[in-house]
Each structure stands twice: as C-alpha cells, then as structure tokens.
Amino acid sequence: MNNVWSQYVQTTEELYRSREMRFNDSNAALWLKAIGVKSGQNILEVGCAGGVFCHKIKKYVPDVKITGLDLDTGHIEYAKAKTAELGLDCEFVNGDATAMPFADNTFDLCYSHTVAEHIPHKPFFGEQYRVLKPGGKIVDLSVRTRLELRNIHEYGGSDEEKALLEKAWSNAGDFDKEHNIGAFEMDEHEYPKELEKAGFHDVNVDFLTVVDYAPDNASVSDDIAIKQINSIRIGCLACAQKAFNRVPDALTEHEKSRLINLINERFDKRIKQYNDGEKLWDFSTSTILVVSGKK
Ligand SMILES: C[S@@+](CC[C@H](N)C(=O)[O-])C[C@H]1O[C@@H](n2cnc3c(N)ncnc32)[C@H](O)[C@@H]1O
C-alpha cells in the first residue's frame, strides 16, 4: 500500500480534473500527434495517476491497447473505478517505474507526463527502453512552469483564507525532500541527453502549448466553462486537504471547515459571475516540453 502522492502531494481528483481540462476536445489532435499515438499500438503510460491520459487516448483512438502504471495505490484504484464508470477498456497496474512488471520488448509506445522529475533518470528511462519493442518510441512530456501564463488570481483568496492556509501548512517539514518530489528536475537540454544515455536514438525536442482554462472564451461551452472553474476549485480544496493530511493539528476543526467554506464561496462567486455574464477573462496556459526517441 503506497498513498504518498494521492494523500500528501497531489490528490487523484486534483490531477484528473486539471489534466481533463489540459487535454480536451478542442486540442485532442495536438496531444495525439505530440504523443505519437497510432491505431493498433500497444501503449504504456508510466506514472498515470488516475488514468486521465489513458482514458483520453482510448476515447479518441479506440483500437489501441493501453496500460497505465503508477506506484500510488489510491491513484490506481481510482483509475480502475473511473475506467469502469466510463465503460472503457484500459488496464491499470500498481507498480514501480524503476522495476516494471512487464516483459522485455512489449510496447510500441511508452509515454509519461510530469513524472521524470520525481524518479532517478537511469532506471526511469532504462526501464522504458527495456520494455519497448525494437523500433518502439519513448515520449517524455514535462510541463515547463516558467513558461506558464496565468491570470486566474483576480478572484484570489481573502486575507482570512490566506492566513488560514498559511497556518495549515506551517510545520509541514521536509516531506517533499524526503520523498524525492521534484528531486530529479531537469533543464530542457538535459532531457535529450538522458534519452541518448539510456540508448535511444532519433531523439527530438518539441513543445506543445495549450490553453487549459479560459471560461469566458466564446468557443468554450457553458458546461466546459463551469468544469474549468471547478477544476481550479478542486485544486485549491486539495491544497487545503493535503495540509490537513500532513499536519493534522495545525488548524482546529472549526478553522478547517472555515477554510473549506471560504474556498468554496470564492468559486461559487466566480460561477455566479460567469452565469451573470460578467467576464473576467481569466485564463491559464501550459507549455509542455515533448522529448521523444526510438529504441
Ligand atoms: C506529477 S504526478 C503526474 C501524474 C500524471 N502523469 C498526470 O500528469 O496527471 C507524478 C506521478 O508519478 C507517480 N510516481 C512517482 N514515483 C513513481 C514510481 N517510482 N513509479 C511509478 N509511479 C511513480 C506518482 O504516484 C504520480 O502519480
């Protein structure tokens, strides 16, 4: 049983809801091209969390065989339940990216999204090399946070909310350091070098920029706009919940529920503004480094 990520780092719901907005109906073709998905492939996603990318790929290219692997037990349980709910045929395996339970030369395509930065490079890329078929493709997707454009803080938290959140996170300690969270981050030029070191050839670097939040855009339906606003709400609620999990006594029960209420009020207000036709033009973008290579 391993729930380090889902309980203390990024909750399954938070990851699922934000990625669902990042890889959406209007940009699906860009993602499928960036990942290099082709009909009939046997595909592995390493570090799949709740399985959102596997679900998206299966939705748009139904005749692939797709498997997601993650170390976190909670993420994998969620992925399996969501797969059944969506009526999709995807497989999910609880396992370690540095010692994967798959035979050599199994997959046509191995990809990962924001995972390499948390795992030692040699076993991470080496294991993917081992399980890929000769001629198979690796694709590493990594969000470049310094290229992110966001102006979603216009309706940011009140002083009371900020103070409660700060108190909730006080004394959280060095948890991230102890669990290697972000310990293996690389600059853009280091990814292709690591792929070559692992034995990959035909290495390429590319970038994908997507708008993942823009509820006031004319092209965004009411349903998606509300989902976008709620995906940011889920992220803020998850931030508070993770603090409660890490430091259970930092806030009293009364303060915890006050913080949750303040966050919800903020997003209820944003939804009301949306429904009243009051435009804020708040948006966010993600720029993703896409490094690929062949075995
Ligand atoms: C930043 S999250 C990204 C999740 C997913 N790819 C996404 O973008 O939503 C990193 C993921 O890597 C997983 N992970 C961390 N170490 C791992 C390991 N050694 N083996 C497999 N998965 C691992 C975590 O559980 C988490 O789901």
The ligand as an ORCA input file, in Angstrom:
! r2SCAN-3c Opt
* xyz 0 1
  C       3.122     14.800    -11.064
  S       2.273     13.274    -10.945
  C       1.768     13.073    -12.647
  C       0.631     12.107    -12.813
  C       0.066     12.035    -14.237
  N       1.060     11.656    -15.191
  C      -0.543     13.359    -14.597
  O       0.079     14.157    -15.292
  O      -1.662     13.628    -14.122
  C       3.586     12.103    -10.786
  C       3.080     10.670    -10.737
  O       4.188      9.769    -10.701
  C       3.880      8.700     -9.814
  N       5.126      8.094     -9.354
  C       6.081      8.654     -8.563
  N       7.092      7.775     -8.381
  C       6.779      6.666     -9.096
  C       7.418      5.411     -9.332
  N       8.612      5.141     -8.795
  N       6.800      4.512    -10.108
  C       5.596      4.775    -10.673
  N       4.936      5.928    -10.485
  C       5.514      6.862     -9.719
  C       3.082      9.385     -8.712
  O       2.328      8.472     -7.943
  C       2.234     10.356     -9.521
  O       1.032      9.762     -9.926
*
